[in-house]
């Protein structure tokens, strides 16, 4: 058999075509050398080093179309020039595709808007799951449109199909949704034509490779595709409601949709085509025609404003244009996979399917993890925090399965996720430039979470061993085949990060089966819960919707005045519109203009009074306002109680804000800005706001930080703020374009959405933030600042509560009063209080120790009187067993008694004691000598079932365990059970 070696230059391209599989493949008869893209596989990030063509005999022509050739190729990682800013220069790079999409629609009158945060401003959705989410208030008619057309590249997270990530070619947890939107402007015709033009002309996709789906009853869309665009009818498929009708929920906006599919295998023909065949088609562009409102009875009515909502999957289009076999091998994800391969010391190109699946999953999850943490989501066990924690644990688990040790770079005690996160951040510049600024916090959070989880994994390994041992023991007793329950397997998977495949492998090695049906049932249950919680965008219409449609936005005049005349535009009682409200009733008042600040940006709403003067036919009336909220638009709801007379829609009122309470809010809001500046200066720039409350009596500030703030740091923060207060600096407030504000260094408030024009509040030389709240004119108005408390409220999130202004004075006076009372009680001066309290505490400790010692002596004496009650159990070897009640002896004394009895009875001996140290309280002790433990008895396991009878629980070591309970009435029965169980077990083992 002859051979031919071929050079590897291929035009010097950075990312080259290599055969699939990389080690050996067959070239179809229809192909000849040099290789075309068809029948070859592309690996971005690898370059071809050599290619050897082997053919049957040396006389055979390389260009022959009648022979089958076998090829071998070797590949090596490409240089890092494919990662980072250079990628955008490639015509079909992910960054280029994104930019071309946005510019295409910008040229057609669409305004390019930024991606919203992954943390949505919507209580019905856990995370941002679609590009349309930020426009939901517009689609509902709650907020007027600011532009008729928009286009975005939205970062999205979905975890309902997490098990398919890495398994299929297209499933992801993190993805970018490119979208174009029309708010009552253009409709089907333009949306369809532009989608086709973008696909075939801008992106150059062959028209004969594109298939279309439409809703089965949407003749209008079918006609546009066929008659105006020119798609043959045989390549337009009508699909049912499940596939091609979008609905926001049981009721609300809905409409038909149309999708564009790319055909990877046109050679399969056009008959009996199934667009759901993932091996042939991929749907990459979805056009939703939002034209109906679904009513309670299921009927459809036409919307007054028809909208367009589209989504084009960036990763999917990149796969098509870059001619790679799956989304993971595009330049959007593959550089991360490449880095993970390097840390694991494996080659993705020649790896087996399982290894490739792990690498692809890590590549996907790392993007989701980095962007979630960047947007302020901290790992925890609830809500969004659980989502990111689960993703982190999956990535860590798969990295360990790949063989990554420590950080993968030599530090066996280190973490590898921060190394991969660095690669994600390199790729982030054209997705979210702010990620780079948050890198230090992302790295720190990932390192801490990974190292913590590694310890959890090790505990899980021990738990698995325990579960297998129990399964074998149960099998021995019952005579059935040993089997690990599906619930236990799922616990290992979900809590401890064990893939069920690994659990099965370990179990098989011990001869234990797994209840996979039970495991699948647990998994399905979790999926249902996940889908219900995370992946439905609710567009329900509230009772007040009709009213707010008719009421104009409220003009806020409260920056300049605390009193203004206004007209009542609407009234709500229990959420329902009314014409008038009488004295004694609670009401929500909608005004055309208002000096009242509506709650937002952490600052609570103003309090005050609405007056109706005695004029014309109107009697005097008043409404006491105790809260002001803002709708998703800009309508203020003044909530309060009618304290006098009757108010009616159309009445003119005098709106007066409580000036003292407003000043308190202003002081605390400015203090919050100073606090954030001080935290960044003392703790580091990586600290960022995670929430806030600006109230009349205090301020609360939540921020991302990985450890408690030390006392000296808190003193430094307080000192800085009080120095800035004493500087008497005038604040500056400006309105400017958002881009200019960010360029100037203004900090955005957590969770806030901003318009094109923003308000910037600056304390010159100290702080500059985007803020719509109310503030003092001069820092001296704060008078003083004091931190009341600092504590952790979640993993990686700290909370500071503080006071300023009048609240600061009140706090100082109250503390001074407490000190005076303390001095009076202790009969010492203020400077001697600490010394006196320490002395009293020492006296108290000494007294408690004396009491404890006396109790122990009493318990030991009592124990000495019951040694004679011990039973001898066993035939081959006598073991002393003593189970007794010690009346009201406390836990510590009970322990002393157990130690005494174990020594007195000598090895081998088993002691089990119980007592009632207080009302509704039980104490239990199990103490086993080495000879008893050697028989296989473990005190920690034995005491658990007995404690349950007393309404409690506990555990401990094999030789000693302690437990408690809340049902002393069950103590005697529990002790009898302990006696019988001990005798039975010891008799069996020592018989």
Secondary structure, 3 states (H helix, E strand, C coil): CEEEEECCCHHHCCCCEECCCCCCEECCCCCCCCCCCCCCEECCCEEEEEEEEEECCCCCCCCCCCCCCEEEEEEEECCHHHCCHHHHHCCCCHHHHHHHHHHHHHCCCCEECCCCCCCCCCCCCCCCCCCCHHHHHHHCCCCCCCCCEEEEEEEEECCCCHHHCCCCCCCCCEEEEEEEEEECCCCHHHHHHHHHHHHHHHCCCCHHHEEEEEECCCHHHHHHHHHHHCCCHHHEEEECHHHHEEECCCCEEEEEEEEEEEECCHHHCCCCCCCCCCCCEEEEEEEEEEEEEECCCCCEEEEEEEEEEEEEEHHHHHHHHHCCCCHHHCCCCHHHHHHHHHHHCCCHHHCCHHHHHHHHHHHHHHHHHHHHHHCCCCCCCCHHHHHHHHHHHHHHHHHHHCCCCCCCCCCCCCCCHHHHHHHHHHCCCCCCCHHHHCHHHHHHHHHHHHHHHHHHHHHHHHHHHHHHHHHHHHHHHHCCCCEECHHHHHHHHHHHCCCHHHHHHHHHHCCCEECHHHHHHHHHHHHHHHHHHHCCCCCCCCCCHHHHHHCCCCEECCCCCCEEEEEEEEEEECCEEECEEECCCEEEEEECEECCCCCECCECCCCEEEEECCCCCCCCEEEEEEEEEECCCCCEEEEEEEEECEEECCCEEEEEECHHHHHHHHHHHHHHHHHHHHHHHHHCCCCCEEEEEECCCCEEEEEECCCCCCHHHHHHHHHHHHHHHHCCCEEEEEEEEHHHHHHCCCECCCCCCCCCEEEEEEECCCEEEECCCCCCCEHHHHCCEEEEEEEEEECCEEEEEEEECHHHHHHHHHHHHHHHHHHHHHCCCHHHHHHHHHHHHHHHHHHHHHHHHHHHHHHHHHHHCCHHHCEEECCCCCEEEEEEECCCCCHHHHHHHHHHHHHHHCCCEEEEEEEEEECCEEEEEEEECHHHHCCCCCHHHHHHHHHHHCCCEEEECCCEEEEEECCHHHHHHHHHHHHHHHHHHHHHHCC
